[in-house]
Amino acid sequence: MRVDEMTETESNPKKPKRKDNDGLHKRRGIWHYKLKVAGRWKECSAHTTSYQEARNERQRVIQAQREGRLPTDMSNWPLEKAAKEWLAGRARLVAAQTARIDRERLVPLLQALGSHRLSQITACDISGYQLGRVAKVSPRTVNLETKVLRMILRSAKWWSHLADDYKPLREDKRGPGRALSPEEERRLFEVASSNPNWSVAYYAALLAANTTARSCEIKGLRVADVDLEARIMTVRRSSTKTDAGCRVMPLNTAATWAVARLLERAALLGAIDPNHYVFPGFSFRRTKEGANAGAGFNPTRPMKSWRSAWRKLTRKAALGGLRFHDLRHHCITRLAEAGVPEQTLMAIAGHVSREILEHYSHIRMQAKRDAVSMLDKPTTAAETSRVAAIN
């Protein structure tokens, strides 16, 4: 082919398009970039008309993706939708009781922030929730509620944007719960035993106050978990908070008597198989034990609560506000005061946090200090003057 026969295109070839090393392009004046997410390319907006800001944003997102901190699509969902999805997944991983507690803690959160997209929730929103909520409930409750929010935000990879500015409320450091005085303990169990309609709460309370067992552990007891002859009770993993909660607990006289009464009651309600629950569940809203004993009870499901009976008997005993869980702390306190070694205490009580263990260690030391102070009683005039000088 002669040179004069070359087409115009061939004689004036277009220059190759310069490669964009920044990966940025404009759309309607806004800088955009592409990001590969889960094997697919996704168009992302830098939300700016400034080239330098867009470049920094793209680099920040790519770095976050490399470190596994890139927010997921869930971050654009309203909290109400995200919470529903999170609860569905959570229910497959935790006990039914834990899932129920999570749902309850979400109620006030959804009332306050349910319509907010996760990516729109700020540290100021969380702080405002804390201040408004703490006027109605304890700081501990607020912290547990925001813990659920944190778990949802973390599942959407959005929590890292807020973590540095989040501050939990300061909780009461006076101790993990309430320990009863000997007079209060006597009054509680006298009142509890006075009404047959409170028998379940009475037996359960005796068990908690003499074994450190939690209410969920007591309700999760099966017939096979109790050995009256050996006087031991086994707590299974399915009914306790952590792996450390699995334990075999010795039963003292009071606890053995309570368990024996509970097994008698369970047998009357149809709990005769080793896998049946010691506290059979009731199929209807109200229970009435009498001539139709056993009717409506399902021994393959555990009882849900004795809350109504507990509230009534504590009010009558002038112990309003006493939680059933306080009986666990009451029992651990008595063991600490008796000088039980730390490892033995943990073996009986199961999971105990470091902060709580330090609290009981203080109680143990105080009991020892009170004991040795008995030696300070002077017997001579010289000892009297020496003690006075020290004090």
Sequence and secondary structure as in RCSB ss.txt:
>XXXX:A:sequence
MRVDEMTETESNPKKPKRKDNDGLHKRRGIWHYKLKVAGRWKECSAHTTSYQEARNERQRVIQAQREGRLPTDMS
NWPLEKAAKEWLAGRARLVAAQTARIDRERLVPLLQALGSHRLSQITACDISGYQLGRVAKVSPRTVNLETKVLR
MILRSAKWWSHLADDYKPLREDKRGPGRALSPEEERRLFEVASSNPNWSVAYYAALLAANTTARSCEIKGLRVAD
VDLEARIMTVRRSSTKTDAGCRVMPLNTAATWAVARLLERAALLGAIDPNHYVFPGFSFRRTKEGANAGAGFNPT
RPMKSWRSAWRKLTRKAALGGLRFHDLRHHCITRLAEAGVPEQTLMAIAGHVSREILEHYSHIRMQAKRDAVSML
DKPTTAAETSRVAAIN
>XXXX:A:secstr
  GGG  HHHHS        TT EEEETTEEEEEEEETTEEEEEE   S HHHHHHHHHHHHHHHHTT    GGG
GSBHHHHHHHHHHHHTTTS HHHHHHHHHHHHHHHHHHTTSBGGG  HHHHHHHHHHHTTTS HHHHHHHHHHHH
HHHHHTT GGGTGGG        S SS    HHHHHHHHHHHTT GGGHHHHHHHHHHHHH   HHHHHT BGGG
EETTTTEEEE GGGSSSGGG EEEE  HHHHHHHHHHHHHHHHTT  STTSBSSEEESSS    STTTTTTEEEE
EE    HHHHHHHHHHTT TT  TTHHHHHHHHHHHHTT  HHHHHHHH    HHHHHHHHHHHHHHHHHHHHGG
G   SHHHHHHHHHH 
